[in-house]
Amino acid sequence: MSQLNRQVRLKARPADIPKAEHFEIVENPVPVLADGEILVRNQYLSVEPAMRGWVSAVANYSTPVGIGEVMRAFAAGEVVASRHQGFAEGDKVTGLFGWQDFAVVGAQAVTRKVAEADLPLSLALGVLGLNGVTAYFGLLAVGEPRPGDTVVVSTAAGSVGSAVGQIARLSGCRTVGIAGGAAKVAQCLEQFGFDAAIDYKATDDLDAAIAAACPDGVDVYFDNTAGRISDAVTKHLGLRARVVICGTASVSSWDSWPSGPRVERHLLVKRARIQGFLVFDYQARYEEAVKRLAQWVREGRLTYAEDILDGIDKAPGAIDGLYRGDNRGKRLIRLHG
């Protein structure tokens, strides 16, 4: 294939949040397929908060993206050539294909074939992809919500948090979202159906705001932030509460151990549980989650928001914008040509 492949590569190692200057866009010919490989033409590229950790030099759950390498990213697209018996031209697939127009990959890079032809392909990277599956297993398998529980979610207007809140409501729980800014608080209440929402940016006393929103305590806390938000929620954990640690977006750097309140007494007295969660541990069960999530979407019981940027040239600055809170929904890069 003579087409050129535009790739976003890591140019320099960021000390904190990766910005546009840490990346470069290069063009290379599309490689020739070897036996067992497929060629995927990417249609959507995902932008994740976790990408900050993927490019960090500090130890993470995955090997850091190397300088000069294509930026690791989930993408969704179409198989346009195949030398693998399990894939045919025209198959829609999603997986770790990277920030590029075309990806030549083996089957191990494919997360799943996208079977939901009646739903937009972009959802395979959002509510029917990593974000929705994260919400599904993080809440149901780790948080173990019960009818009547109060579930608190940080970054509640985000692609994971918004799904957590809605799944909690479907589980018979009362939901309280914490988000930044009046627009996102309104989105939590009006679009995602949270019972209450707190604007942490406009609240002088976050502790009092949580107490008012959760008069009977917090049974499940889905933590996407760490930091002062989580410090405040911890004070209000109820008896045998469950805390799901899904992200630490508020911590600027893990070069040194961050300091904060000691939570051991709260956990001891309330017999509460804190558990870290990585969605990759549930990869063998993805189809179970996607099938159920897709049905909820079809029934109108699970809604979503997308923040789509057009063109691969928007990718280098997309992570920085995500951490500034520029997005209103799942952030994606839509490719053309």
C-alpha positions as CSV (number, residue, x, y, z in Angstrom):
1,M,0.0,0.0,0.0
2,S,1.5,3.3,-1.1
3,Q,-0.6,5.5,1.2
4,L,1.2,7.6,3.9
5,N,0.5,7.0,7.5
6,R,0.4,10.0,9.8
7,Q,1.6,9.1,13.3
8,V,1.7,11.1,16.5
9,R,5.0,10.2,18.3
10,L,6.3,11.1,21.7
11,K,9.1,13.6,21.2
12,A,10.0,14.5,24.8
13,R,9.2,13.1,28.2
14,P,6.8,15.3,30.2
15,A,7.4,16.0,33.8
16,D,3.7,16.4,34.5
17,I,0.7,16.6,32.1
18,P,1.8,15.9,28.5
19,K,1.3,18.9,26.2
20,A,1.4,19.5,22.4
21,E,5.1,20.2,22.5
22,H,5.9,16.7,23.8
23,F,4.6,15.2,20.6
24,E,5.4,15.4,16.9
25,I,3.4,14.2,13.8
26,V,5.4,12.3,11.2
27,E,4.5,10.5,8.0
28,N,5.7,7.1,6.9
29,P,4.6,4.6,4.3
30,V,2.0,2.0,5.5
31,P,4.0,-1.2,6.2
32,V,3.5,-4.4,4.2
33,L,1.5,-7.0,6.1
34,A,3.2,-10.2,7.4
35,D,1.4,-13.4,8.0
36,G,-0.9,-13.2,11.0
37,E,-1.3,-9.4,10.8
38,I,-4.2,-7.1,9.9
39,L,-4.2,-3.5,8.6
40,V,-6.7,-1.3,10.4
41,R,-7.7,2.1,9.1
42,N,-8.5,4.1,12.3
43,Q,-11.6,6.2,12.4
44,Y,-11.6,7.3,16.0
45,L,-8.6,7.8,18.4
46,S,-9.3,7.8,22.1
47,V,-8.0,10.4,24.6
48,E,-7.7,9.0,28.2
49,P,-6.6,10.5,31.5
50,A,-4.5,7.4,31.9
51,M,-2.3,8.6,29.0
52,R,-0.5,10.9,31.4
53,G,0.8,7.8,33.3
54,W,1.6,6.0,30.0
55,V,4.2,8.7,29.1
56,S,5.5,9.2,32.6
57,A,9.0,8.0,33.5
58,V,7.7,7.1,37.0
59,A,6.8,3.4,37.5
60,N,3.3,2.6,36.3
61,Y,1.2,-0.5,35.6
62,S,2.5,-0.4,32.0
63,T,5.9,0.2,30.3
64,P,6.2,3.9,29.5
65,V,5.9,4.9,25.8
66,G,9.4,5.3,24.5
67,I,10.7,8.5,23.0
68,G,10.1,8.3,19.2
69,E,7.4,5.7,19.6
70,V,3.8,6.1,18.3
71,M,1.6,7.3,21.2
72,R,-0.1,4.4,22.8
73,A,-3.9,4.8,22.5
74,F,-7.1,2.9,22.0
75,A,-8.6,3.3,18.6
76,A,-11.6,2.1,16.6
77,G,-11.6,1.4,12.9
78,E,-12.0,-1.0,10.0
79,V,-9.9,-3.8,8.8
80,V,-8.9,-2.9,5.3
81,A,-6.5,-5.8,4.7
82,S,-5.9,-9.1,6.5
83,R,-3.5,-11.9,6.6
84,H,-5.1,-13.4,9.7
85,Q,-7.8,-16.0,9.4
86,G,-9.8,-14.6,12.3
87,F,-10.3,-11.2,10.6
88,A,-11.8,-10.2,7.3
89,E,-11.9,-6.9,5.3
90,G,-14.7,-4.8,6.6
91,D,-14.6,-6.0,10.2
92,K,-14.9,-3.2,12.7
93,V,-12.4,-3.5,15.5
94,T,-11.1,-1.7,18.5
95,G,-7.8,-2.1,20.3
96,L,-4.4,-0.6,21.2
97,F,-3.7,0.7,17.7
98,G,-2.0,4.0,18.6
99,W,-2.4,7.6,17.5
100,Q,-2.1,7.0,13.8
101,D,-4.1,6.7,10.6
102,F,-3.3,3.1,10.0
103,A,-2.2,0.3,12.3
104,V,-0.5,-3.0,11.3
105,V,-1.1,-5.3,14.3
106,G,-1.4,-8.9,15.3
107,A,-4.5,-10.3,16.9
108,Q,-3.2,-9.6,20.4
109,A,-3.6,-5.8,19.9
110,V,-7.3,-6.2,19.2
111,T,-9.5,-5.8,22.2
112,R,-12.7,-6.9,20.4
113,K,-14.6,-7.0,17.1
114,V,-17.3,-4.4,17.3
115,A,-20.6,-6.3,16.7
116,E,-23.0,-3.4,17.6
117,A,-23.7,-2.3,14.0
118,D,-26.8,-0.4,15.0
119,L,-24.8,1.9,17.3
120,P,-22.1,4.5,16.4
121,L,-18.6,3.1,16.2
122,S,-17.3,5.9,18.4
123,L,-19.1,4.3,21.4
124,A,-16.6,1.4,21.2
125,L,-14.1,3.8,22.7
126,G,-16.5,5.3,25.3
127,V,-19.6,3.9,26.9
128,L,-19.1,0.6,25.1
129,G,-15.4,0.6,25.4
130,L,-12.7,1.1,28.0
131,N,-14.7,3.8,29.9
132,G,-18.0,2.0,30.1
133,V,-16.4,-1.3,31.0
134,T,-14.3,0.4,33.6
135,A,-17.4,1.9,35.2
136,Y,-19.3,-1.5,34.9
137,F,-16.7,-3.7,36.6
138,G,-15.3,-1.0,39.0
139,L,-18.7,-0.3,40.4
140,L,-20.4,-3.7,40.3
141,A,-17.5,-6.1,40.9
142,V,-15.4,-3.9,43.3
143,G,-17.9,-1.4,44.7
144,E,-20.6,-4.0,45.2
145,P,-23.5,-1.5,45.3
146,R,-26.8,-2.5,47.0
147,P,-30.2,-1.0,46.6
148,G,-30.5,2.1,48.8
149,D,-26.8,2.7,49.0
150,T,-25.4,6.2,48.6
151,V,-22.8,6.2,45.8
152,V,-20.5,9.2,45.4
153,V,-18.5,9.6,42.2
154,S,-15.7,12.1,41.6
155,T,-15.2,13.5,38.0
156,A,-18.8,12.6,37.8
157,A,-19.4,14.3,34.4
158,G,-16.5,12.4,32.8
159,S,-16.9,9.4,30.5
160,V,-16.2,6.9,33.4
161,G,-17.9,8.9,36.2
162,S,-21.1,9.5,34.2
163,A,-21.5,5.8,33.5
164,V,-20.8,4.9,37.1
165,G,-23.5,7.2,38.3
166,Q,-26.1,5.8,35.8
167,I,-25.2,2.2,36.6
168,A,-25.5,3.0,40.3
169,R,-29.0,4.4,39.6
170,L,-29.9,1.2,37.6
171,S,-28.7,-0.7,40.7
172,G,-31.2,1.1,42.9
173,C,-28.7,3.5,44.5
174,R,-28.8,7.2,45.4
175,T,-26.1,9.0,43.5
176,V,-24.0,12.1,44.3
177,G,-21.6,13.5,41.7
178,I,-18.6,15.7,42.3
179,A,-17.6,17.8,39.3
180,G,-15.8,21.0,38.4
181,G,-17.8,24.0,37.2
182,A,-21.5,24.8,36.9
183,A,-21.9,23.4,33.4
184,K,-20.6,20.0,34.5
185,V,-22.7,20.0,37.6
186,A,-25.8,20.7,35.4
187,Q,-24.8,17.9,33.1
188,C,-24.6,15.5,36.0
189,L,-28.1,16.4,37.1
190,E,-29.9,17.0,33.8
191,Q,-28.2,14.5,31.5
192,F,-26.8,11.7,33.7
193,G,-29.5,11.7,36.4
194,F,-27.5,12.2,39.6
195,D,-29.6,12.8,42.6
196,A,-27.3,15.5,43.8
197,A,-24.1,17.1,42.5
198,I,-21.4,19.2,44.1
199,D,-19.2,21.8,42.3
200,Y,-15.9,21.4,44.1
201,K,-14.5,24.6,42.3
202,A,-17.3,26.8,43.8
203,T,-17.5,25.2,47.2
204,D,-15.6,26.8,50.1
205,D,-16.4,24.0,52.5
206,L,-16.3,20.7,50.6
207,D,-16.6,18.7,53.8
208,A,-19.9,20.5,54.6
209,A,-21.2,20.1,51.1
210,I,-20.6,16.3,51.2
211,A,-22.2,16.1,54.6
212,A,-25.3,17.9,53.3
213,A,-25.5,15.7,50.2
214,C,-24.9,12.4,52.1
215,P,-26.7,12.8,55.5
216,D,-26.6,9.0,56.0
217,G,-23.0,8.6,55.0
218,V,-21.3,7.3,51.9
219,D,-21.6,3.6,51.1
220,V,-19.6,3.5,47.9
221,Y,-17.1,6.0,46.7
222,F,-15.8,5.7,43.2
223,D,-12.6,7.7,43.3
224,N,-11.2,9.1,40.0
225,T,-9.1,11.9,41.6
226,A,-7.4,11.3,44.9
227,G,-6.4,14.5,46.6
228,R,-8.5,16.9,48.6
229,I,-11.8,15.6,47.1
230,S,-11.1,12.1,48.3
231,D,-9.8,13.4,51.7
232,A,-13.2,15.1,52.2
233,V,-15.2,12.1,51.1
234,T,-13.3,9.7,53.4
235,K,-14.6,11.6,56.5
236,H,-18.1,10.6,55.6
237,L,-17.7,6.9,54.8
238,G,-20.5,4.8,56.3
239,L,-20.2,1.4,58.0
240,R,-18.5,-1.1,55.8
241,A,-18.2,1.4,52.9
242,R,-16.3,0.4,49.8
243,V,-13.9,2.8,48.1
244,V,-12.9,2.0,44.5
245,I,-9.6,3.6,43.5
246,C,-9.9,4.1,39.7
247,G,-7.7,7.2,39.1
248,T,-5.5,9.8,40.8
249,A,-6.0,12.7,38.4
250,S,-5.5,15.4,41.0
251,V,-2.0,14.3,42.0
252,S,0.4,16.5,39.9
253,S,3.4,14.2,40.1
254,W,4.3,10.8,41.6
255,D,8.0,11.6,41.7
256,S,7.7,11.9,45.5
257,W,5.1,10.4,47.9
258,P,2.2,12.8,48.2
259,S,1.2,13.8,51.8
260,G,-2.3,14.0,53.1
261,P,-4.6,13.0,56.0
262,R,-4.2,9.7,57.6
263,V,-7.3,7.6,56.8
264,E,-6.6,4.5,58.9
265,R,-8.8,5.4,61.8
266,H,-11.8,6.0,59.5
267,L,-11.3,2.7,57.9
268,L,-10.8,0.9,61.2
269,V,-13.8,2.3,63.0
270,K,-16.1,2.0,60.0
271,R,-14.7,-1.3,58.8
272,A,-14.4,0.2,55.4
273,R,-12.5,-1.2,52.4
274,I,-10.3,0.6,49.9
275,Q,-9.4,-1.3,46.8
276,G,-7.4,-0.4,43.7
277,F,-8.9,-1.2,40.3
278,L,-7.5,-1.8,36.8
279,V,-10.0,-2.7,34.1
280,F,-7.4,-4.8,32.3
281,D,-7.9,-7.4,35.1
282,Y,-11.3,-8.1,33.7
283,Q,-10.4,-8.4,30.0
284,A,-11.8,-12.0,29.8
285,R,-15.2,-10.6,30.8
286,Y,-15.4,-7.6,28.4
287,E,-18.1,-9.1,26.2
288,E,-20.4,-9.6,29.2
289,A,-20.1,-5.9,30.1
290,V,-20.4,-4.6,26.6
291,K,-23.5,-6.7,25.9
292,R,-25.3,-5.3,28.9
293,L,-24.1,-1.7,28.4
294,A,-25.2,-1.8,24.8
295,Q,-28.7,-3.0,25.7
296,W,-29.0,-0.1,28.3
297,V,-28.0,2.4,25.6
298,R,-30.6,1.0,23.1
299,E,-33.3,1.2,25.8
300,G,-32.4,4.8,26.6
301,R,-31.4,3.9,30.2
302,L,-27.7,4.7,29.7
303,T,-26.8,8.0,28.0
304,Y,-23.5,9.4,27.1
305,A,-21.7,12.6,25.8
306,E,-18.9,12.9,23.3
307,D,-16.4,15.6,22.8
308,I,-15.0,15.0,19.3
309,L,-12.0,16.9,17.8
310,D,-11.5,16.6,14.1
311,G,-8.2,15.7,12.6
312,I,-5.0,14.0,13.8
313,D,-3.4,17.4,14.3
314,K,-5.6,17.9,17.3
315,A,-4.2,14.9,19.1
316,P,-0.9,16.4,20.5
317,G,-2.8,18.9,22.7
318,A,-5.8,16.7,23.5
319,I,-4.5,15.3,26.8
320,D,-3.6,18.7,28.2
321,G,-7.1,19.9,27.3
322,L,-8.6,16.9,29.0
323,Y,-6.9,17.9,32.3
324,R,-8.0,21.5,31.9
325,G,-11.5,20.2,31.8
326,D,-12.2,21.6,28.3
327,N,-14.1,18.5,27.2
328,R,-17.8,17.9,27.7
329,G,-17.9,14.1,27.5
330,K,-15.7,11.4,26.1
331,R,-12.8,13.0,24.2
332,L,-12.1,11.5,20.8
333,I,-10.1,12.4,17.7
334,R,-12.0,11.8,14.5
335,L,-9.8,11.1,11.5
336,H,-10.4,12.1,7.9
337,G,-8.8,10.9,4.7
